[in-house]
Structure formats: structure tokens, C-alpha cells
């Protein structure tokens, strides 16, 4: 079972920061990479980042590279997405998901169809 939470308010001004957390209970954490996707208003869901702690691999979409940082606490089965220098274009519903390591580590990309588990989304709104 996944639960996706937002630490801090869901409305932030441009340039601000937020942390998202993903609690991944109910699965063998070491077998999966944990990913974040987002769906902006009127747009398709896009892959933002993933972490494979087993393989020590992280990935970031170009749109967030240098601003977002993904990390994991394996003992707690938690994954965090620290979002800094937020822009209005980051406004979206954010989802965490789990995918078997191999495909994302080999391809260094994210596709919705590869995900085995999804958490509920959490809304992030960035005002200009």
C-alpha cells in the first residue's frame, strides 16, 4: 500500500520549497524503484524522478533537474521528493509509484505503464 503525503502547505509562492513523502508499505522495498509522477492541469501525466536505492541510481526529468532531489530511507520504507525553486509550471497533482528496478535502471526513463503500484495524488500549487 502506498500513501503519498505533502509536508508543508500545498500552496507555495514561486521560488519556494516543499517536500513530498511516499510511504511504501506492503511491498518488498528492496525489489522496487520508487518514482514520482505529476499531472499538470490539461496535460498528460509525466515522470519526474525515481530512486533505486538497491542500485544507487536516481533519475530526474530535465524540467526538474537541479531543483528537485529524491532520497530514500530504506529502514522506514520512505521516499522523499524535495522540491526547491518551485515554478508555476510545477503546479500539478503529484503521485508516487513503484516499479521493478531493472527496467528503469536500464532505460533511465519512466513510463506509466511500467508501474506496479500507485499512491493517491497530492496537489501542489505554485503561485507566481
Buried (B, 14 or more C-beta within 10 A) or exposed (E): EBEBBBEEEEEBEEEBEBBBBBBBEEBEBEEBBBBBBBBBEEEEBBBBBBBBBBEEBBBBBEEBEEBBBBEBEEEEBBBBBBBBEBBEEBBBBBBBBBBBBEEBBEEEEBEBEBBEBBBEBBEBBBEE
